[in-house]
Amino acid sequence: MMTSRPRADIYINLPALQKLDTMLIEILDSFQDTEFWYAEQGSISGNSNRSSHSSAGTHSKAGSFRIIAQRKDEKWWLPVPCVHTGGLSDKSRKHLIEKRDCANQIHKAAMAINSSVLAEMDIPETYMANLPKSGRSSLGDAIYRYMHSADKFSPGNLLDCLKISTEHEALELADRVESSMYTWRRKACLSHSKSSWNKVKEFMADTGQSDKNFVLAERAETLLFFLKQRYPELSQTSLDTCKIQYNQDVGKAILESYSRVLEGLAFNIVAWIEDVLCADKSMRN
């Protein structure tokens, strides 16, 4: 008797995401009787939960609590982790490092699933309709000349020359490179009377031919890959956002949103643990 079975992407990815979800919950549940606590910005001692049950003798040991260091401006809204003088015990520190490494692997796995789901989503017509008329106008003359004239294209050297200093700059470049890539792909399809980019690649491989639009599209794809490798925490590009907005496949919508939530939670857990380890290092030094 035949039985129904979910389609391949759901059959593979949904159980994997549920497993990652369970692992994140287990990490959070493992932090029960911790050797660290939190205080608001500007506090001088531990929080009320730590101090309310302390005896008068304990309160006299002012050195057992550190003065709260101010966070950087971008994290001003978060409470600050506190540890006792001398730092965490070896057991507690080892536990934190293990959970941080585990959460980091979960983050990478969720990010990989999210990227694969987004890659499988159809490109909305509205995105293609709003592409620039030329890739050069989108990228700018300097980047275009490097991509067009270099005999051996090195995306790493190009990124080094651009000296990107903020995530905003990296994301802006990713948007420009991506839109240029699809502009050149579309031109290559039109010039060779092919209905898809994959057919253009097959044609080029079979005939050994090449043209400017094909080469530039390939180099733009390579540059985008290197950019995302160098800045793995990069936010979603305009194309990714457009895909999510116009996607009509319920299964892909569930996988994308589920993986994105797990990716964000795993990233935050890693950051929270790093903050505690930083406080521990400060007290030990």
Secondary structure, DSSP 4 states (H G I P E B T S, - for coil): -------HHHHHHHHHHHHHHHHHHHHHHT-SS-SEEEE-TT-SS--HHHHTT--HHHHT-GGGSPPPPPPPGGGTTSPEEEE-TT---HHHHHHHHHHHHHHHHHHHHHHHHHHHHHHHSPPPHHHHHTS-S-HHHHH-HHHHHHHHH-SS--HHHHHHHHT--SHHHHHHHHHHHHHHHHHHHHHHHHHTT-SSHHHHHHHHHHH----HHHHHHHHHHHHHHHHHHH-TTPPPPHHHHHHHHH---HHHHHHHHHHHHHHHHHHHHHHHHHHHHHHHHHHH-
